[in-house]
Amino acid sequence: MSLTDAAAAPGLATSEALRVRGATKTYGAVEALRGADLTVRRGTVHAVCGDNGAGKSTLIKLISGVEAPDGGEISVDGRPVHFADPHAALAAGIATIHQDLGLAPRMAIYQNIFMGSELTRRILGVPVLRRRAMIARSAEFLAQLNSAITDMTVPVDTLSGGQRQAVAICRALRWKAETIIMDEPTAALGVRETAQVLALIRRLREQGVTVILISHNMADVVAVADSVTILRAGRTVLERATEGLDADSLSHLILFVGAEAA
């Protein structure tokens, strides 16, 4: 029995939002993934951890459709999928919020939320933006996250780091994402803003959204994640519930579990 199978967490939801089995990816002579596995259960927060070079970024690129695996299988809702690009992943309900958030800082909040999917109507055959509708819908999305932001017309560059994360999440919700990948969402944030982002993640889980969290901050992981996958040298060495773990014990697992096989 593998470590992944042996550590299946009791008490978690049984339906799988996402499953990766035996994923491999090579860049020239570098084996970035050498048979990585990942099981993410619907409506939970699942963290992916590992040292630099463990394969986290490559695994996320495969799941988000940025790159195709050389081998292995990815399944969404129990069905095998093959993503040609990020739009295909988004169509399957998977949105990725990268560390830089991908926001246009000088554009208004509502413009960022509806970027690429603007609401329009036709007047005398000419498409016209439905500005009021987008402002109203943006306010609804932010209200779902219990955000205190009330003015949807202010530029994003006037917001705090935590508030910008909220805008990026709302854009994913606008695309009807059922699974949101968050890459280092609290990097470079202060204590207060980090708390805001962790509250956003908890709020997503409350609403049934599945979150895949990539983080080097073990305190953040044990604070919000239901389960964790640990990668080492391109392989999954452990997948288990976070129950009973603190930041120090999780760091120990990352450093030592599977080290002899690397």
C-alpha positions as a Markdown table, in Angstrom:
| # | Residue | x | y | z |
|---|---|---|---|---|
| 1 | Met | 0.0 | 0.0 | 0.0 |
| 2 | Ser | 1.4 | 3.4 | -0.9 |
| 3 | Leu | 1.8 | 6.3 | 1.5 |
| 4 | Thr | -1.0 | 8.1 | -0.4 |
| 5 | Asp | -3.5 | 5.2 | 0.0 |
| 6 | Ala | -2.4 | 4.5 | 3.6 |
| 7 | Ala | -2.9 | 8.1 | 4.6 |
| 8 | Ala | -6.4 | 8.6 | 3.1 |
| 9 | Ala | -8.1 | 10.9 | 5.6 |
| 10 | Pro | -11.1 | 9.6 | 7.5 |
| 11 | Gly | -14.0 | 12.0 | 7.7 |
| 12 | Leu | -13.4 | 13.9 | 4.5 |
| 13 | Ala | -15.9 | 14.2 | 1.7 |
| 14 | Thr | -15.8 | 11.1 | -0.6 |
| 15 | Ser | -16.6 | 12.8 | -3.9 |
| 16 | Glu | -13.5 | 13.8 | -5.8 |
| 17 | Ala | -13.3 | 17.1 | -7.6 |
| 18 | Leu | -9.9 | 16.3 | -9.1 |
| 19 | Arg | -7.6 | 13.3 | -9.3 |
| 20 | Val | -4.1 | 13.1 | -10.8 |
| 21 | Arg | -2.4 | 9.8 | -11.2 |
| 22 | Gly | 1.2 | 9.1 | -12.3 |
| 23 | Ala | 1.8 | 12.5 | -13.8 |
| 24 | Thr | 5.2 | 12.9 | -15.5 |
| 25 | Lys | 6.8 | 15.9 | -17.1 |
| 26 | Thr | 10.3 | 16.3 | -18.5 |
| 27 | Tyr | 12.1 | 19.4 | -19.7 |
| 28 | Gly | 15.1 | 18.3 | -21.6 |
| 29 | Ala | 17.2 | 16.4 | -19.1 |
| 30 | Val | 15.2 | 17.6 | -16.1 |
| 31 | Glu | 12.4 | 15.3 | -14.7 |
| 32 | Ala | 10.1 | 17.8 | -13.1 |
| 33 | Leu | 7.5 | 15.2 | -12.3 |
| 34 | Arg | 8.2 | 11.5 | -11.9 |
| 35 | Gly | 4.8 | 10.0 | -11.2 |
| 36 | Ala | 3.0 | 12.6 | -9.1 |
| 37 | Asp | -0.4 | 11.8 | -7.6 |
| 38 | Leu | -3.0 | 14.2 | -6.2 |
| 39 | Thr | -6.5 | 13.6 | -4.9 |
| 40 | Val | -8.7 | 16.7 | -4.1 |
| 41 | Arg | -12.0 | 16.2 | -2.5 |
| 42 | Arg | -15.0 | 18.4 | -3.4 |
| 43 | Gly | -15.7 | 21.4 | -1.1 |
| 44 | Thr | -12.4 | 21.1 | 0.7 |
| 45 | Val | -9.2 | 23.1 | 0.9 |
| 46 | His | -6.3 | 20.9 | -0.2 |
| 47 | Ala | -2.7 | 22.2 | 0.1 |
| 48 | Val | 0.2 | 21.2 | -2.1 |
| 49 | Cys | 3.6 | 21.5 | -0.3 |
| 50 | Gly | 7.2 | 20.7 | -0.9 |
| 51 | Asp | 10.7 | 22.2 | -1.1 |
| 52 | Asn | 11.8 | 24.3 | -4.1 |
| 53 | Gly | 12.1 | 22.0 | -7.1 |
| 54 | Ala | 9.7 | 19.4 | -5.7 |
| 55 | Gly | 7.4 | 19.8 | -8.7 |
| 56 | Lys | 4.6 | 21.9 | -7.3 |
| 57 | Ser | 4.6 | 24.6 | -10.0 |
| 58 | Thr | 4.8 | 21.9 | -12.8 |
| 59 | Leu | 1.9 | 20.0 | -11.3 |
| 60 | Ile | -0.3 | 23.1 | -11.1 |
| 61 | Lys | 0.6 | 23.9 | -14.8 |
| 62 | Leu | -0.7 | 20.5 | -15.8 |
| 63 | Ile | -3.9 | 20.9 | -13.8 |
| 64 | Ser | -4.5 | 24.5 | -15.1 |
| 65 | Gly | -3.9 | 23.6 | -18.7 |
| 66 | Val | -0.8 | 25.7 | -19.1 |
| 67 | Glu | 1.1 | 22.6 | -20.1 |
| 68 | Ala | 0.2 | 19.0 | -21.0 |
| 69 | Pro | 1.6 | 16.0 | -19.1 |
| 70 | Asp | 4.0 | 13.6 | -20.8 |
| 71 | Gly | 2.3 | 10.7 | -19.0 |
| 72 | Gly | -0.3 | 10.0 | -16.4 |
| 73 | Glu | -3.9 | 10.9 | -16.1 |
| 74 | Ile | -6.0 | 13.9 | -14.9 |
| 75 | Ser | -9.6 | 13.4 | -14.0 |
| 76 | Val | -12.3 | 16.0 | -13.1 |
| 77 | Asp | -15.4 | 14.7 | -11.4 |
| 78 | Gly | -14.3 | 11.2 | -12.2 |
| 79 | Arg | -13.9 | 11.8 | -15.9 |
| 80 | Pro | -10.5 | 11.8 | -17.7 |
| 81 | Val | -9.6 | 15.2 | -19.2 |
| 82 | His | -7.0 | 16.6 | -21.6 |
| 83 | Phe | -6.6 | 20.3 | -21.4 |
| 84 | Ala | -5.3 | 22.0 | -24.5 |
| 85 | Asp | -5.0 | 25.4 | -22.8 |
| 86 | Pro | -6.1 | 27.3 | -19.7 |
| 87 | His | -9.4 | 28.1 | -21.4 |
| 88 | Ala | -10.2 | 24.4 | -21.5 |
| 89 | Ala | -9.4 | 24.0 | -17.8 |
| 90 | Leu | -11.6 | 27.0 | -17.1 |
| 91 | Ala | -14.4 | 25.4 | -19.1 |
| 92 | Ala | -14.1 | 22.4 | -16.8 |
| 93 | Gly | -14.5 | 24.6 | -13.8 |
| 94 | Ile | -10.8 | 25.1 | -12.8 |
| 95 | Ala | -9.5 | 28.6 | -12.4 |
| 96 | Thr | -6.0 | 29.6 | -11.3 |
| 97 | Ile | -5.1 | 32.7 | -9.3 |
| 98 | His | -1.4 | 33.2 | -9.8 |
| 99 | Gln | 0.9 | 34.9 | -7.3 |
| 100 | Asp | 0.8 | 38.1 | -9.4 |
| 101 | Leu | -3.0 | 37.9 | -9.5 |
| 102 | Gly | -3.1 | 39.1 | -13.1 |
| 103 | Leu | -5.1 | 42.2 | -12.3 |
| 104 | Ala | -5.0 | 45.5 | -14.2 |
| 105 | Pro | -4.1 | 47.9 | -11.4 |
| 106 | Arg | -5.4 | 51.1 | -13.0 |
| 107 | Met | -8.7 | 49.6 | -14.0 |
| 108 | Ala | -11.8 | 49.6 | -11.7 |
| 109 | Ile | -12.8 | 46.7 | -9.6 |
| 110 | Tyr | -15.8 | 45.8 | -11.7 |
| 111 | Gln | -13.7 | 46.0 | -14.9 |
| 112 | Asn | -11.2 | 43.5 | -13.5 |
| 113 | Ile | -13.9 | 41.1 | -12.4 |
| 114 | Phe | -15.5 | 41.1 | -15.8 |
| 115 | Met | -12.3 | 41.4 | -17.8 |
| 116 | Gly | -12.8 | 39.2 | -20.9 |
| 117 | Ser | -16.4 | 38.5 | -20.1 |
| 118 | Glu | -18.0 | 41.9 | -20.2 |
| 119 | Leu | -21.8 | 42.2 | -20.1 |
| 120 | Thr | -23.2 | 44.0 | -23.2 |
| 121 | Arg | -26.4 | 44.9 | -24.8 |
| 122 | Arg | -27.2 | 46.0 | -28.3 |
| 123 | Ile | -28.5 | 49.5 | -29.2 |
| 124 | Leu | -29.3 | 49.9 | -32.8 |
| 125 | Gly | -27.1 | 46.9 | -33.5 |
| 126 | Val | -24.1 | 48.3 | -31.7 |
| 127 | Pro | -22.8 | 46.4 | -28.6 |
| 128 | Val | -22.8 | 48.7 | -25.5 |
| 129 | Leu | -21.3 | 47.8 | -22.1 |
| 130 | Arg | -23.8 | 47.2 | -19.3 |
| 131 | Arg | -21.7 | 49.2 | -16.7 |
| 132 | Arg | -24.4 | 49.3 | -14.0 |
| 133 | Ala | -25.1 | 45.6 | -14.3 |
| 134 | Met | -21.4 | 44.8 | -14.0 |
| 135 | Ile | -21.1 | 47.1 | -11.0 |
| 136 | Ala | -24.1 | 45.5 | -9.3 |
| 137 | Arg | -22.9 | 41.9 | -10.0 |
| 138 | Ser | -19.4 | 42.8 | -8.8 |
| 139 | Ala | -20.8 | 44.0 | -5.5 |
| 140 | Glu | -22.8 | 40.7 | -5.2 |
| 141 | Phe | -19.6 | 38.6 | -5.7 |
| 142 | Leu | -17.7 | 40.6 | -3.1 |
| 143 | Ala | -20.6 | 40.4 | -0.7 |
| 144 | Gln | -20.4 | 36.6 | -1.0 |
| 145 | Leu | -16.9 | 36.8 | 0.4 |
| 146 | Asn | -18.0 | 39.1 | 3.2 |
| 147 | Ser | -15.8 | 41.9 | 1.8 |
| 148 | Ala | -16.1 | 45.4 | 3.1 |
| 149 | Ile | -15.4 | 46.9 | -0.3 |
| 150 | Thr | -18.5 | 49.0 | -1.4 |
| 151 | Asp | -17.3 | 51.1 | -4.3 |
| 152 | Met | -16.8 | 49.0 | -7.4 |
| 153 | Thr | -15.5 | 51.9 | -9.5 |
| 154 | Val | -12.2 | 52.5 | -7.6 |
| 155 | Pro | -9.0 | 51.4 | -9.2 |
| 156 | Val | -7.5 | 48.1 | -8.0 |
| 157 | Asp | -4.2 | 49.8 | -7.2 |
| 158 | Thr | -5.9 | 51.6 | -4.3 |
| 159 | Leu | -6.7 | 48.3 | -2.6 |
| 160 | Ser | -4.8 | 46.4 | 0.0 |
| 161 | Gly | -3.2 | 43.0 | -0.8 |
| 162 | Gly | -6.0 | 41.1 | 0.8 |
| 163 | Gln | -8.6 | 43.1 | -1.0 |
| 164 | Arg | -6.9 | 42.5 | -4.3 |
| 165 | Gln | -7.0 | 38.7 | -3.6 |
| 166 | Ala | -10.8 | 39.2 | -3.1 |
| 167 | Val | -11.1 | 40.8 | -6.5 |
| 168 | Ala | -9.1 | 38.0 | -8.2 |
| 169 | Ile | -11.3 | 35.4 | -6.5 |
| 170 | Cys | -14.4 | 37.2 | -7.6 |
| 171 | Arg | -13.2 | 37.0 | -11.2 |
| 172 | Ala | -12.8 | 33.3 | -10.8 |
| 173 | Leu | -16.3 | 33.1 | -9.4 |
| 174 | Arg | -17.5 | 35.1 | -12.4 |
| 175 | Trp | -16.2 | 32.4 | -14.6 |
| 176 | Lys | -18.2 | 29.9 | -12.5 |
| 177 | Ala | -15.1 | 28.1 | -11.3 |
| 178 | Glu | -15.8 | 25.2 | -9.0 |
| 179 | Thr | -12.2 | 24.6 | -8.2 |
| 180 | Ile | -9.8 | 27.5 | -7.5 |
| 181 | Ile | -6.1 | 27.1 | -7.5 |
| 182 | Met | -4.3 | 29.7 | -5.3 |
| 183 | Asp | -0.6 | 30.0 | -5.8 |
| 184 | Glu | 1.2 | 31.5 | -2.7 |
| 185 | Pro | -1.8 | 33.8 | -1.9 |
| 186 | Thr | -0.3 | 35.3 | 1.2 |
| 187 | Ala | 3.3 | 35.8 | -0.1 |
| 188 | Ala | 4.6 | 39.3 | 0.9 |
| 189 | Leu | 1.5 | 40.1 | 2.8 |
| 190 | Gly | 1.5 | 41.4 | 6.4 |
| 191 | Val | -0.3 | 39.8 | 9.3 |
| 192 | Arg | -3.6 | 41.6 | 8.9 |
| 193 | Glu | -3.8 | 41.1 | 5.2 |
| 194 | Thr | -2.8 | 37.4 | 5.6 |
| 195 | Ala | -5.7 | 36.9 | 8.0 |
| 196 | Gln | -8.0 | 38.5 | 5.4 |
| 197 | Val | -6.9 | 36.1 | 2.7 |
| 198 | Leu | -7.2 | 33.1 | 5.0 |
| 199 | Ala | -10.8 | 34.3 | 5.8 |
| 200 | Leu | -11.5 | 34.4 | 2.1 |
| 201 | Ile | -10.4 | 30.8 | 1.7 |
| 202 | Arg | -12.6 | 29.7 | 4.5 |
| 203 | Arg | -15.5 | 31.6 | 3.0 |
| 204 | Leu | -15.0 | 29.8 | -0.3 |
| 205 | Arg | -15.0 | 26.4 | 1.4 |
| 206 | Glu | -18.2 | 27.4 | 3.2 |
| 207 | Gln | -19.8 | 28.0 | -0.2 |
| 208 | Gly | -18.7 | 24.6 | -1.5 |
| 209 | Val | -15.9 | 25.9 | -3.7 |
| 210 | Thr | -12.9 | 23.5 | -3.8 |
| 211 | Val | -9.6 | 25.3 | -3.2 |
| 212 | Ile | -6.1 | 24.0 | -4.0 |
| 213 | Leu | -3.6 | 26.0 | -2.0 |
| 214 | Ile | 0.1 | 26.2 | -2.9 |
| 215 | Ser | 2.1 | 27.6 | 0.0 |
| 216 | His | 5.4 | 27.7 | 1.7 |
| 217 | Asn | 3.8 | 29.0 | 4.8 |
| 218 | Met | 3.1 | 26.0 | 7.0 |
| 219 | Ala | 1.1 | 28.1 | 9.5 |
| 220 | Asp | -1.3 | 29.2 | 6.7 |
| 221 | Val | -1.6 | 25.6 | 5.5 |
| 222 | Val | -2.6 | 24.1 | 8.9 |
| 223 | Ala | -4.9 | 27.1 | 9.6 |
| 224 | Val | -7.1 | 26.5 | 6.6 |
| 225 | Ala | -6.3 | 23.2 | 4.7 |
| 226 | Asp | -8.3 | 20.0 | 5.3 |
| 227 | Ser | -5.6 | 17.9 | 3.7 |
| 228 | Val | -2.2 | 18.2 | 2.2 |
| 229 | Thr | -0.1 | 16.5 | -0.5 |
| 230 | Ile | 3.6 | 16.6 | -0.1 |
| 231 | Leu | 5.9 | 16.4 | -3.2 |
| 232 | Arg | 9.6 | 15.5 | -3.2 |
| 233 | Ala | 11.7 | 15.4 | -6.3 |
| 234 | Gly | 8.7 | 15.2 | -8.6 |
| 235 | Arg | 6.9 | 12.4 | -6.7 |
| 236 | Thr | 4.1 | 12.4 | -4.2 |
| 237 | Val | 5.5 | 11.1 | -0.9 |
| 238 | Leu | 2.5 | 11.7 | 1.4 |
| 239 | Glu | -1.1 | 12.7 | 1.2 |
| 240 | Arg | -3.1 | 13.0 | 4.4 |
| 241 | Ala | -5.5 | 15.1 | 6.5 |
| 242 | Thr | -4.0 | 18.1 | 8.3 |
| 243 | Glu | -5.9 | 17.2 | 11.5 |
| 244 | Gly | -3.4 | 16.9 | 14.3 |
| 245 | Leu | -0.6 | 18.7 | 12.4 |
| 246 | Asp | 0.9 | 22.0 | 13.5 |
| 247 | Ala | 3.3 | 24.1 | 11.4 |
| 248 | Asp | 6.4 | 22.5 | 12.9 |
| 249 | Ser | 5.2 | 18.9 | 12.3 |
| 250 | Leu | 4.2 | 19.7 | 8.8 |
| 251 | Ser | 7.6 | 21.2 | 8.1 |
| 252 | His | 9.2 | 18.1 | 9.5 |
| 253 | Leu | 7.2 | 15.9 | 7.1 |
| 254 | Ile | 8.2 | 18.0 | 4.1 |
| 255 | Leu | 11.9 | 17.7 | 5.1 |
| 256 | Phe | 12.1 | 14.1 | 6.0 |
| 257 | Val | 9.2 | 12.0 | 4.5 |
| 258 | Gly | 10.5 | 10.2 | 1.4 |
| 259 | Ala | 13.9 | 11.7 | 1.7 |
| 260 | Glu | 15.6 | 8.3 | 1.4 |
| 261 | Ala | 13.8 | 7.6 | -1.9 |
| 262 | Ala | 14.6 | 11.0 | -3.5 |
